[in-house]
Amino acid sequence: MTPGRPPRVLVDATSVPADRGGVGRYVDGLLGALGVLGPERVDLVVIAQRSDAERYRRMLPEAQVIPGPAAIVHRPARLAWEQTGLPLLAQQVGAEVLHSPFYTCPLRTGSPVTVTVHDATFFTEPEHYDNTKRTFFRSAIKTSLRRAGRVIVPSKATRDELIRLLDADPTRIDVAYHGVDQAAFHMPTEEEKARVRARLGLGDSGYVAFLGAKEPRKNVPNLIRGWARAVVDWPHPPALVIAGGQGHDDDIDRAVADVPSHLRLLRPGYLRYADLPGFLGGALVACYPSFGEGFGLPILEAMACGAPVLTTPRLSLPEVGGDAVAYTTEAPERIAEDLADLLQDEQRRQILAKAGFDRAKEFTWASSAEVHVTTWKRVAA
């Protein structure tokens, strides 16, 4: 890299899913912030799925955006292309750094590689993954730690676990906290809250909110059991709304089957992006009793929407929530106790909502982008 000239970086955005889950939020937030920094700070090239190419062109008018081959919409084809087509593309565009934002990276490239490793729960919480997924991501993380010039992680907890469990080199790991899009996740108006309640058929009823993937690590079955135990004897019990992708946790259906018939549990699936502030900010409590997270973007987004949050103190979650959220354990008995206490204490909910909203402002994609650019400069040099 010529001194004084920004590094030419190829960002592989082909792993972004259509549903805009966690990795989609990360890549979109990061690229948006890099676009604001402009070509004076980073000479950006983005390779994306064809369905995302126009989106990124609008977001990054000064960057080169390249649509990927049609076949890579399928994961096996994308992983194969990552090993062959991606290094060739990096060479063609003259990339000085190739950034892979989702665990995996090419084994051989003509330019140095940086990789984002989002969490270490495949090692710390192995029982919450099926064997195929656990084996794949464990191998990918080990390979990335070995092959990448530097690794970016979203929390100190993730960095510390990689060092503790895999003897990773701490001098080659950079912590870049995720941010939150304050325009997309904001304190909702009463009209926005009412619109979501109407769409969910809740009327004026209060509800507890969960938003996220329904995989075992998220602990949704125990959330259902804890909520049911907390409100079963209330004259006007709040509903539980579990929104997000369908996931693969069979225990959820078993927990649902045990919910008393007079309680109301809704599973609306994906909500419109525009409805998320009203959904999260309109909840009595946003509850996220995860077994562990690499960052915990859902609780940050709930905080940004002014929701009082109840979560667990596992791994990175206290880094995000700090003193601005309430904590419980993963057990349904404790979830029931702590959720009931919070639901019955309106003053505490208001204090947490204000504290969480203020704390969420500290997490910006601009700060994350600055760390990424610093990492790329170090690698390119």
N, C-alpha and C positions, 0 to 999 in steps of 0.2 A: 504494500500500500504506500503510495506517495505521501510524504508528510504534508499535512494541511488539507489533504483531499479526503472526503468522506468515503468510507468503505462501500464497495458494491456488494450488496447482500441479496441473495436469493432466498425468499421465504416460501417454503412448501406448505401451501394452505389446502392441499388436496385431501387432508384428513378431516376437514370440517364437515360434520354431519348436516344433513338437510334440516334436522329439527332444531339446530342452533342450541345444542346442549352446552355443557361446560366448556369443551374445547372450542366450540363455535364462539361463545362469548369471549373467551380468551383471545383467539385470533382476531376477531372483529375489533375488540377493544384495543388490542395492541396495534393493529394496522391503522386504525383511525388516528391514534395518537402519533404514530410515526408519520402519517400524512401531514399532521399539523407541524411537526418538526421540520419537514420539508427536505428537499434534496441537498441543502447546505449541510445537513447533519448525517444523512444516510442516503446513499444511492440505491433505491429499492427496486427489486424485481420480484413479482409475485406470480407463482404458478398455482392455479386454482381449478376446481371442478368447473366444467363448462357452465353449469347452472349458476355459479357464483361470479363468473368473470366480469359480467357487466356491473354487478354490485360493487366489486372492488375497483373497477375503473371509475365509477362515480365517486367512491370514497377516496381514491388516490389518483387524482388527475395528472400528477407529475411523475407517477411511477409507471414502470412497464408491467402490464398485467397480461399473462399468457394463459389461455385456456388449455387445460390438459387433454390428453387423449380420452375419447368417449368411454373406453373400456374401464378406466380406473374408477368409475362410479362403484364398481364391485370391489370389495376389500381385498380378496386374493390377488386380483389383477393390479390393484394399486400398490400392494406390497412388493409384487414382482417388478413393477415399473420403477418403484423407489430405488431398487438395487441397480437397475440398468439405465432406464431413461432419464432419471433425475440427475445422476452424475454427468451424463452427456449434455443435458440442458444447462447445468451449471457451467460447464466448459464453454458452451456456445454463447452464453450471455456474459462471459467473463467475470463470473462471481468470484469475489475474494473470500466470501464466507457463505456457507449454505446453512440455513437455520431450519431444523426439523422441530415443529412445535408439539409433537405428540409421541414421545417415548422412542420411536424407532428412527433409524437413520441408515443411509447407505454405508456398506462396509468399506467401499473403495471409492474415493473421489479425488479429483485433482486439486480441490480447495479444502481448507479446514471446515469442520462441521461443528455447529453448536446444537444442542438438543435440550428441549424442555422436558423434564421428568416431573410429572404433576404430583405424584405421591408415592409413598413406599408401602402402602397398605397391602399390596400383594405379598409382602413379606411379614408385616406386623399383624395382619388380619387374614391369613390365608384361608381360613374356614368359610369366609364369606364370598369366595369365588369358586366357580366350577374349575375342574382340573385343567381343561383346555385353556381357558382364559388366564388362569394363574401361571401356568407353565409358559405361555407365550409372553406375557408382560414381564415376568421375572427374567426371562432370557433377554428381552429387549432392553430392560434397564441395565443389566450387567454389561451388555454389548455397548450401549451408549456411554456408560461410565468409562469403558475401556477405550473406545474409538474416538469419542468427541474431544475437540480441543478444549471446550469448556461446557459445563452443564448448567442450565438455569432451572431453579426450583422456585415455587411460589411461597415458601415459608421456611423459617428457621427450623421448624420441627421436621420437615421433610429432609432438609439438609442434614440435620443431626442423625436422623434414622438411617440415611444412606451411609453416613460415616460409621455409625455403630454396627450396622448389620452387614455392610458390604465392604467395609474398609476403604471407602471412597476417599480420594484425595481432597481434603477440605480447601486447598488452595486453588482448585479448579472448579469450584461450585459457587455460583452467584445467586443470591436471593433477590427475586423481583416479585414483590407482592402484586397480586391481581388488583385491578381497579374496579370501579363500578360506574356505569354510564348514568350520570346524574339526570340526563334528559329522559332516558328510557325508564329509569327507576327513581321515582320522585314521590314526594308526599302527595297523595291523591286528593282530588277534590271530593266533596260529598257526592257530586254527580257521578264521578268515576266509580266510587264505592257502590252507589245504588245500581249502576248499570251492571256491575258484576254480580251483585246479589240477585238481580232480576234474571240474568242469564242462567244462574245456577238454581233458580227457583227457591231462593232462601227468604224472599220477602224482607222483613225487618229482623229476622232471626240472626243472632250472633253465631260466630263459627271460629273454630281453630283451623289454621291453615298449614298444610305441608306442600312444598313444591320441590320436586326433584325426581331423579330416576328411582324406580322401585326395585332396587337391587338389595341383596341381603345386608350389605354394609350400612345402608341407610336406616335400618331398624324400624321399618314401617309397621310390621306386625306388633311389636311391643308398644309403639305409639298408639295403635288402635286399641290394644288391651288397656293401656294406661288411661287413655281418654275415656273409654267406656266405664272403667272403674271410678274415675274422678267425678263423672256427671250423672251416673245411673239413677241417683235418687233425687236429682234436682227437678223442681216443678217445670222449669223451662230450660232444658239442657241445650247448650250450644251444639251445633252440628260439627262434624269433622269433615273437612274437604281435602282430599288427597289428589293433588293435581300433578301432571307431568306424564312422562312416558310410561308404558306398561311394564317394562322390566321383566325380570325372570325369577321373582321371589314367590314360590308356591305357598309359603307360609302366610302370605297376606290373605289369600282366600280362606284359609282356615281361621284366621283371626276375625275376618269379616263375618263368617258363619256363626261365631259365638257372640256377636254384638246383640244386646237385647233389642227386641223388635220396635220398641218405642223410641229408640235413639236413631238419629239420622246421620248416615255416612254417605258422602258423595265421592265418586271417582270420575271426574269429568274428562280425564285424559289431558291432552295438551290444551292450554288456554292461549288465546290470541296474545301476542306480545304486548299489544296496546292495553290489554286487560290486567297485566301483571301488577302494576302499581295499585289499582283498585282492589285486586284480590289480596295482595300482601298487606297493604296499608289499611284495608278494611277489616282485617281479622282481629279478634280479641287477643289472640296470641299466634305467632308463627312458631311452630314447634318442629325441631330438627334434632332428634335424639340419636345422632349418628355414632357408630362405633369408632369412627376416626376419619379424618379428611386430610388431604394434602394441603388444602387451603380453606374451603368452606364458602364458596361464592354464594350459595343460596342464603346463608344467614346475613352476608354483607348486603345482598340485594334487598332482603326483608328490612334490614336496618335503614337502608336508604329510603325506603317507602314509609318509614315511621311506624313500623310494627314492633311491638314488644316481642323479644325473641327468647325462647327457651331451648337450650341446646346442651351438649355435654362438654366436659373439659378435656376432650380427647385430642391428642396430637396438636394440630394447628389451630383448632377452634378458639382457644383462649387468645391466640395472637390476633385473631380477627375481632372477636367479641369484647375482649378485655373486661372492664367493669360495666360495660353498657348492655350486657345481656344477663339473663338468669340461667343458672346451670342445674342440671339434674344428672341422673345416671342412666345407663341403658336398660335398667330393669323396669318392667311395667309397674311394679308397686311404687317405686320412687317417682316414675313419670306421673303416675296418678296423683301422688301426694303433692309434688311440686307444681304440676299443672293446675290442680284444684286451688292451691294457695294463690297462684298468680291470677287465676280467673276471678277469684273473690276479692282481689285487692286492686281496685281501679286506680288508686293513687300510685301504687308501685308500677302498674302498667304504663301510666302516663310518664313517669320518671324514666323508665327504661326506653320508651318510645323516643323521647327527646334525646336521651344520652346516645342511643343507637344511631339516630339520624345525624347527630353532630359527629360521632366517631366515623361514620361511613364516609364523610367528606375527606378524611385523611387518606383514603385509598383511591388513588387516581391512576388512570391508564397512562397519563403523562409521566408520572414517576416511574411506572413500570417500563415505559418505552425508553426512558433515559438509562435505566440499568441495562436493558438489552443493547442499546447502542454502545455503551461503554464496554460491554462484553465483546461485541463484534469487533470493535476497534482493537482490543487487546489480542484477539485471535488473529485478525488480519495482519497485525504488526509482527 
